[in-house]
């Protein structure tokens, strides 16, 4: 296929009728499939669904007799809550189940942020941190994560807080870069929040990718001002279970639970029964994730080193996690580049524009080694070819 010439100037999502990252991904997948091109999904940000492990749970536990974990999840599956309370070393009343991490975040926003109040979110960042707030009529302010390590400066965060701010929101490991915020930084943010009478929401959906020997306790252990959210989606690839949760101190969890009991009826008894069984016996799922990452990481490390040596990208590769967020050299419009790459060879990466950082791409590399290698080789070829096209046209 002859690749189209890139556009003369960077495009904004709104300029091409793309309202959100999820809409963009669906559009590109449809286009690639319609052309019957090979589809390698380097935009995914978790391990693939562990179908065989999930099938064993269904076969073994939902035949006769049906597992006792299959019970009402109206107030949260009690076995899920029990396991999470043990994991976080908190009373069970400080744990609330939700329909995924997205549902958890929505509950927190709606329970703790009122009319005329605002949230302070990281940038670059996951677009739903902004979208959920704005959809619910809340104002959104931003603080920057800077440098190759996408670090957080607590003093800069403090300077962005206004009388209307009710939540500081960040991810750790960071989405989209995979970088970690250290304990001192999180503790400093907690102290700022305590002094202002507000809360810090820490999205920890990637935390399990840190090697077990180096994995710190959840940020909620640092301060009652910190609210933690997590799910089974990113750590185990179990998005189908829609099992997320909130861990918070007494005062905020009471407000969040009160709202949940009035408005939330979507938690599945069946899905959360399976989630309870996963949480009770996580070892096969941990091994599944760790095996994928053990094979994938050397591949991304090799390619990333090559890209830097050839001047194709700048930035550091995170030590842990399944995502990376390099800055492409000489390419500012990464929506155009990502669509060109998908059309050219059926490999999809996530444009940085959707995370607030044009010129970057997010690469998900938690795939089978052959897919990772093919996708990254195609990306390498694409970076070289696209750079040549830009040079020939005399624009980026």
N, C-alpha and C positions, 0 to 999 in steps of 0.2 A: 504494500500500500504506500502511495506517495503521501508523506505527511503534509498537512496544510501549513502555510506560513503562519507564524504567531502574529497576534494583533500588534498594531503599532504602539499602543499604550495600554497600561494596566487596566483591567476591568474590575469593577466592584460587583459583588454578588447581585445587588439590586439592579445594576445596569443590564444584566443578562437574565433577569427574571428568576433569580435563585434566592429564596427567602431564608433558607437555613442550611446548615451542613447536612442534616439528614435528607432534606429534599435533593440536595446536590448529589449525594451518593446514590440515591435511588435513580435519579435521571441518568447518571453515567452508567450504572449497571444495566439499565434497560437498553441504552445505546450500544454497549459492548455486546450484550447478548443478542441483540437484533442483527448484529453483523457476524454472529457466530465466532467472534474472536475469543482467544484464550482469556480467561478471567482469573487473574491472580490478585487476591485481595490483600494488598499491603496497607489498606486503610483500617483493617480490623484492629481493635485494641484489646484483645484478650486471646487466650488460647481457644482453639476450636471446641465446640461442644463435645464432651466426652460421651459419645452415644453409647458405646459398649458398657461403660460403667453405669450409666443411667439405666440402660436396659436391664442390667442385673438387679438393680434395686427394684424396678417395676416387677420383674418376673418373680423374684424371691420374696418380696414383701407385700405385694398386692394381690397375690393368689390367696387361696384359703389356707389358714386364717389370715385375714387382712391385718397388717401391722397395727399395733395399738397407737402408733404415731399418727394414724389417720383419725383425726379428731377435729373438733371445731377450732378454726383459727380466727373466730370473730373478735376475740381480744388478744390474738396472737397465739400461735401454736405453742402450748406450754413446754413442749420438748425443745423447740427452737429457742425459746426464751431461756430455759434452763441452761442450755449449752452456751449461749452467748453470755449470760451472767457469769458463768464459770470462767469463760475466756477472758472477760474484761475485769473480773474480780469486783463486781458490783452487785447490789441487790437486784432481784428480778424486776422490781418496780422501776428501775432505772433503764430498762430495755424496752423498746417498742418496735414491733415488726411493721413493715411497710411493703408495698408492692414495688420492690426494687429500690435502688439508691435514688433514682429520680423521684419516686413517690415520697421517699423519706425527706428529700430536700424541699419538695413542695409543701409538705406538712410543716416543716420548720419555718419556712417563710411565712406561711399563712397564719401560723399560731403566734409568731413572735414579732412580726412586722405589721404595724397598723397603717391606716390612711395617713399620707403625708410623710411617712418614714421611709428609710432607705437601707439598702445593703451595699457593702463595700467589697468588691470582688477583685480577684487577681486578673492580670492580663500580662502575657497571653493566658488564656484559660478556656475551659470547656464552655461552649456557647450556652448550654442550658442554665448555667449559673446566672446569666443575664436574662435569658428568655423567660424563665419561670417567674422571675421577679417582675419583669415588665408586663407579662401576661396578667399578673395579679394587681397591676396598677401601682407598683412600687418603683421608686426612683433607684437608679443604679449608679454608683460611683466606682472608680477603679484605682487600684494601686499596681505598680509595675513590678514584675519579677525580671531582674536584670542580669546581663552578662551571660557567659557561656554556661554558668551553673544555674541560671534563672533563680537567683537568690532573692530573698525577701529582706528589705531593710525595715525593721520595726519602727524606726523613727519616721521613715517616709509614710508608713501605714498610719501612724498616729497623726501625722499632719493632714491626712486626707479625711479623718473622722470629723463629722459635723454633728450638731445637736440632733439631727434627724437620723443618724446612723444607729442601727440596731444590731446588725450582724456584720462581722468580717468573715469572708468566705474564701477558702483556699483548698487546694488538693495536695496530698502528700502520700505517695509519690505524685509529682506534678503532672497533670495532663494539660498540655501535650508533650512536655519535654522528657518526662521520666525522671527528672532530678528530684533529690530529696531535700527537704528543709530540715535543718538539724534541730536537736532538742532545745538548744539555747534560744534559737529563733522562735520556736513555738511557745516556749515559756515566756519570752519577752512579749509576744502578742497577747498571751493570756493575761499578763500583768497589766498591759494597756487596757484590755477589755474589762478587767476587774475594776480598774480605777474609773472607767467611764460607765459602768453599770450595763455593759452590753455583752454579747457572746461571740465566740470564734467558732465557726463551723469548719471542721476539717474532714474533707472527703478522703477516706482511706481505702478506696476500692482497689488500689494497686499495691497496698502495703505488703501483701503476702508475697510479692515478687522479690522482696529483699531476702537474701539468704537467711535461713533460720538462725544461724549462729550470730548474725549481726542485726537481726530485726529488733527494733526497740519496742517497748510496750506502746499501746495505743496512746495518742495524744490526750485522750480524756483522763489519763492518769495524772496529768500535770496540774490540772486546775478545774474547779467547778464551772469556770467560765467557758470551757471548751465542750462543744457538742460534736460527737463523732458519728459519721455515717459510713456504712459499708454494705456490701452485698455479696452474693455468690457469683455474680455475672463476670466480673473481670478476673477474679482469682481462680475460678474453676471453669469458666466458660458456660455456666449454667444460667444463661439469661432466660431460658424457658421456664424456670421455677419462679421467676419474679420475686425473689426473696431478698429484701433489703431490711435494714434496721437502723435505729437511732439509739445512741447511748448518751445519756445526759444526766446532769444533776437533778435533784428533787424539784426545784422550782420550775425550770424550763420543761422538764418532761411532763409535769402535771398539765401545763398549758397545751403542750403538743398532744398529749393523750386525750384531753378533753375535746379538742378539735377532731381528732381521729375517730373518737367514738360517735361523733355527730355526723361525720361526712364520709368516712372511709369504709367501704363494704366490698372491696375488690380482692382482698387477700383470699387466695384459693386454699381450701382445705387439703386438696390433693397435692398441689405443688409444695405447700409448706410441710406436709407430712414427709414428702421426699427430701425436702431441705433438712428436716430434723435428722433423717437417717444419714445424710451427707455429713452434717455437723458432728454427729455421734461417732462416725467412722470416717474421718477425713483423709486417712493415710493414702488410700489409692488415688484420690483426687490430687493430693499434694504431689505424689510421685508422678502422676500424669503430667501436671504442669511443669514440674522441675525437670523431667526428662525432655520435654519439648524445648525448654529454655536452654538446657545444657547443650543441646545439639544446634540450636539456632544462634546462640550468642557468638561462637567463634566465626560464624559466617558474616554476621553484621559487623563484627569487629574488623575483619579483614577488608570488607568493602569500604567501611568508613575510613579506615587508615588510607586506603587507596584514593578515595575521593579527596581527602585532605592533601595528600601528596601531589595530586594532579590539579589542585586548586579548584575543584568542582564544588566544594562545600567548605563552610567554616563551622566552628562549634565543637563541643565535646559530646562524646557518647556517654549516656548515663551508666553508672556501675551496675544498676539493677533495673528490672522491669522489662516490658515487652514492647516499648515504644521509644522512638528517637525523633528529634525535631531539628534537623540540620538547617542552616541557612544556605541557600543555593547561591553560588557566586554568579553575579551578573544576571540573575533572573528575579525580577520583582513581582511579576504577575504569576503567581503560582496556581491560580485557578486555570488560566490558559494553559500553562505547562502541564498540569495534571490531566486536563481533558485531552490534550494532544498525546500524552503518554498512553492514556487509556485507549484512545482511538488507534494509536500506532501499534501497540503490542498487547493490549488487554490487561495491563497492569495498572492498578488504581492505588494512588497515594492520596493523602488528605491535604488539601491546600491550607497554607497557614492563614489565609484571610479569615477562615471560619473560626480561628482561635485568637484573632486580633494581631497577627504577625505575618503580614504579606512578605513573601520572599522565603519563607520557611515551608517545609512540608513535614507532616507527621507520617512516620513509617512504622507500621506494626509488623513485627517480625516473629511473632509466636505461631509459626506455621511449621509444616513438615520441611525438612532440610531441602528437598528438591524444589519446593515452591519458593522458599526463601532465596535460594541461589538463583533460580530462574528470574524471579522478580527483581532482585537487586542487580543482576547482570543487565536486565532490560533497562532498569533505571539508570545504570551507569552509561550504557550506550545512548539512552535518551538525553541525559545531561550533556554529553559531548555533542550530539547531533543538534540539539536545541540551541546550545551556545553558538554553534557554527551558523545556524539559521539567523539568530539574533545579530551576530556580527555581520553577516551578509546584508542584512536589512539595515543595520546601523542604528538599532533601537533595542531597548529592553522593556 
